[in-house]
Amino acid sequence: MHEIKLPKYNVFTTGFCLDDIRNLPLVTMPGGNKGYRLPQMGGDEQSKDLSIARKNGTEVINSSLRIEKRLSVIISSYLFPNTHQVSSQRFFFIHEILETDKFSMHFKKEIVLKIIKDFIQVHGSEFSRIEKGLAQIIRYRNAFAHGELSYDATQGVVLKYYSGSNKTEVLSDDFLQGLEATFKDMDQTLDIMYNKMLPKIKPSSITSGEEDSGTKSE
């Protein structure tokens, strides 16, 4: 398979104190003038770090698609309990509603959280952990998809993005390892929630709900 290589926008920034610069030895500049040499940016090491950051961003986006698929499965299984039976209604809901752009990942998250809280009966610290973890996944998926990666001389690779306000995240090893742990935790947790939900969504329980709402036929 051909590996595509497209133009990228590399941003390198540096900060310095004028007093520190004046303490550097003078060098001869082009044209014979004397001046100070500033730290060089855009070398192989900085470019390599930016390349790794972009690959990490791709991992975040791809893993977010997996998480979103898990959310979709929980929603469709909750509404259509008989997962082994293909129905036109189930097919229509999944392909014409659930998997369209208008049914955002944020909206799916809110529905699944309601199912987890009200139907699976998960509360307290466990529910808060799931709510926070899913919110982080959506936040950083959007950040890597729409934000700007740059290399700062003092901080390393930073991610600038908008989430309610302008934000800057230093992509340190600790941050990336924490983000990686969150994705793995939520992937496993959603699988657990799905398996906890399955015994509760027998078709008979749906029928009972219809009867309670006054739709029982005489």
C-alpha positions as CSV (number, residue, x, y, z in Angstrom):
1,M,0.0,0.0,0.0
2,H,1.3,3.4,-0.9
3,E,2.2,5.6,2.1
4,I,1.0,9.2,1.4
5,K,3.3,12.1,2.5
6,L,1.6,15.5,2.4
7,P,2.8,19.0,3.1
8,K,2.9,19.9,6.8
9,Y,3.1,23.2,8.7
10,N,6.0,23.1,11.2
11,V,6.0,25.8,13.9
12,F,9.1,26.4,16.0
13,T,9.1,29.0,18.8
14,T,11.7,30.1,21.3
15,G,11.9,32.6,24.2
16,F,14.9,34.3,25.6
17,C,16.0,37.0,28.1
18,L,17.9,40.0,26.6
19,D,20.3,40.0,29.6
20,D,21.2,36.4,28.9
21,I,21.8,37.1,25.3
22,R,24.1,40.0,26.1
23,N,26.2,37.6,28.2
24,L,26.9,35.5,25.1
25,P,30.1,36.0,23.2
26,L,29.9,38.3,20.2
27,V,30.1,36.7,16.8
28,T,30.8,38.1,13.4
29,M,27.6,38.4,11.4
30,P,27.4,38.4,7.6
31,G,28.6,41.8,6.4
32,G,31.2,42.1,9.1
33,N,28.9,43.4,11.9
34,K,29.1,42.0,15.5
35,G,26.1,40.4,17.1
36,Y,24.8,37.5,19.2
37,R,23.8,34.0,18.0
38,L,20.3,33.0,19.1
39,P,19.5,29.3,19.8
40,Q,18.8,27.4,16.6
41,M,15.4,25.9,16.0
42,G,14.0,23.4,13.6
43,G,16.7,20.8,13.8
44,D,16.4,17.1,13.4
45,E,15.5,16.4,17.0
46,Q,12.7,19.0,17.1
47,S,11.3,17.8,13.7
48,K,11.4,14.2,15.0
49,D,9.5,15.2,18.1
50,L,6.8,16.9,16.0
51,S,6.6,13.8,13.8
52,I,6.0,11.6,16.9
53,A,3.4,14.0,18.2
54,R,1.5,13.8,14.9
55,K,1.6,10.0,15.0
56,N,0.3,10.2,18.6
57,G,-2.5,12.5,17.4
58,T,-3.4,9.9,14.7
59,E,-3.5,7.2,17.4
60,V,-5.8,9.4,19.5
61,I,-8.2,10.0,16.6
62,N,-8.3,6.4,15.5
63,S,-8.9,5.2,19.1
64,S,-11.6,7.7,19.4
65,L,-13.4,6.1,16.5
66,R,-13.2,2.8,18.3
67,I,-14.7,4.4,21.5
68,E,-17.4,6.0,19.4
69,K,-18.3,2.7,17.9
70,R,-18.6,1.2,21.4
71,L,-21.0,4.0,22.3
72,S,-23.1,3.3,19.2
73,V,-23.3,-0.4,20.0
74,I,-24.6,0.3,23.5
75,I,-27.2,2.7,22.2
76,S,-28.4,0.4,19.4
77,S,-28.4,-2.7,21.6
78,Y,-30.4,-0.8,24.3
79,L,-33.1,0.2,21.8
80,F,-33.1,-3.0,19.8
81,P,-32.4,-5.8,22.3
82,N,-32.5,-8.7,19.9
83,T,-29.0,-8.3,18.4
84,H,-29.2,-11.6,16.5
85,Q,-32.2,-10.5,14.5
86,V,-31.8,-8.1,11.6
87,S,-34.7,-5.8,11.3
88,S,-35.4,-3.0,8.9
89,Q,-36.0,-0.6,11.8
90,R,-32.7,-1.5,13.5
91,F,-30.9,-1.2,10.2
92,F,-32.5,2.2,9.4
93,F,-31.7,3.6,12.9
94,I,-28.1,2.6,12.8
95,H,-27.3,3.7,9.2
96,E,-29.6,6.6,8.7
97,I,-29.5,8.1,12.2
98,L,-26.9,6.8,14.6
99,E,-23.9,6.7,12.3
100,T,-24.6,10.1,10.6
101,D,-22.6,13.3,11.2
102,K,-25.6,14.9,12.9
103,F,-25.5,12.2,15.7
104,S,-22.3,13.5,17.2
105,M,-20.0,11.6,19.5
106,H,-20.8,14.1,22.3
107,F,-24.5,13.3,21.9
108,K,-23.8,9.6,21.9
109,K,-21.7,10.1,25.1
110,E,-24.6,11.8,26.9
111,I,-27.1,9.1,25.9
112,V,-24.8,6.3,27.0
113,L,-24.1,8.0,30.3
114,K,-27.8,8.2,30.9
115,I,-28.1,4.5,30.1
116,I,-25.2,3.7,32.5
117,K,-26.7,5.8,35.3
118,D,-30.4,5.1,35.0
119,F,-30.6,1.6,33.5
120,I,-27.3,-0.1,34.5
121,Q,-27.5,1.7,37.8
122,V,-23.9,2.9,38.1
123,H,-23.4,5.8,40.5
124,G,-20.9,7.7,42.7
125,S,-17.2,7.6,42.0
126,E,-17.4,5.0,39.3
127,F,-19.9,7.0,37.3
128,S,-17.8,10.2,37.7
129,R,-14.8,8.3,36.5
130,I,-16.6,7.2,33.3
131,E,-18.1,10.7,32.7
132,K,-14.7,12.3,33.1
133,G,-12.9,9.8,31.0
134,L,-15.3,10.1,28.1
135,A,-15.2,13.8,28.2
136,Q,-11.4,13.8,28.1
137,I,-11.4,11.5,25.1
138,I,-13.7,13.8,23.1
139,R,-11.8,16.9,24.2
140,Y,-8.4,15.6,23.0
141,R,-9.8,14.0,19.9
142,N,-11.0,17.4,18.9
143,A,-7.8,19.0,20.1
144,F,-5.6,16.8,17.9
145,A,-8.0,17.0,15.0
146,H,-8.4,20.8,14.9
147,G,-5.6,22.2,17.1
148,E,-2.0,23.2,16.2
149,L,1.2,21.3,17.1
150,S,4.3,23.4,17.6
151,Y,7.8,23.0,19.1
152,D,8.7,25.4,21.9
153,A,12.4,25.7,22.9
154,T,11.7,25.6,26.6
155,Q,8.7,23.2,26.8
156,G,9.0,20.9,23.9
157,V,6.1,19.9,21.8
158,V,2.9,21.8,22.7
159,L,-0.7,21.4,21.5
160,K,-2.7,24.6,21.1
161,Y,-6.5,24.3,20.7
162,Y,-9.8,25.8,21.6
163,S,-12.2,24.2,24.1
164,G,-14.4,26.9,25.7
165,S,-11.3,29.1,25.6
166,N,-7.8,29.0,24.1
167,K,-5.7,26.3,25.7
168,T,-2.2,25.0,25.5
169,E,-1.1,21.5,26.5
170,V,2.5,20.5,26.9
171,L,2.8,17.0,25.4
172,S,5.1,15.6,28.1
173,D,5.6,11.9,28.6
174,D,3.5,12.0,31.8
175,F,0.7,13.7,30.0
176,L,0.8,11.2,27.1
177,Q,1.0,8.2,29.3
178,G,-2.0,9.5,31.3
179,L,-4.0,10.0,28.1
180,E,-3.0,6.6,26.9
181,A,-4.3,5.1,30.2
182,T,-7.6,7.0,29.9
183,F,-8.3,5.6,26.4
184,K,-7.5,2.0,27.5
185,D,-9.6,2.4,30.6
186,M,-12.6,3.7,28.8
187,D,-12.3,1.1,26.1
188,Q,-12.4,-1.7,28.7
189,T,-15.1,0.1,30.8
190,L,-17.5,0.4,27.9
191,D,-17.1,-3.2,27.2
192,I,-17.9,-4.0,30.8
193,M,-21.0,-1.7,30.8
194,Y,-22.2,-3.4,27.6
195,N,-22.0,-6.8,29.2
196,K,-23.7,-5.6,32.3
197,M,-26.5,-4.2,30.2
198,L,-27.2,-7.3,28.1
199,P,-29.0,-9.3,30.7
200,K,-31.3,-6.3,31.5
201,I,-32.5,-5.7,27.9
202,K,-34.4,-8.9,27.2
203,P,-37.2,-8.3,24.6
204,S,-39.8,-9.1,27.2
205,S,-38.7,-6.0,29.2
206,I,-39.3,-3.8,26.2
207,T,-42.7,-5.4,25.7
208,S,-43.6,-4.8,29.3
209,G,-42.7,-1.1,28.9
210,E,-45.0,-0.8,25.9
211,E,-47.9,-2.3,27.9
212,D,-47.2,0.1,30.8
213,S,-47.5,3.0,28.4
214,G,-51.0,1.9,27.4
215,T,-50.2,0.4,24.0
216,K,-51.3,-3.1,24.8
217,S,-53.7,-4.4,22.2
218,E,-57.0,-5.8,23.3
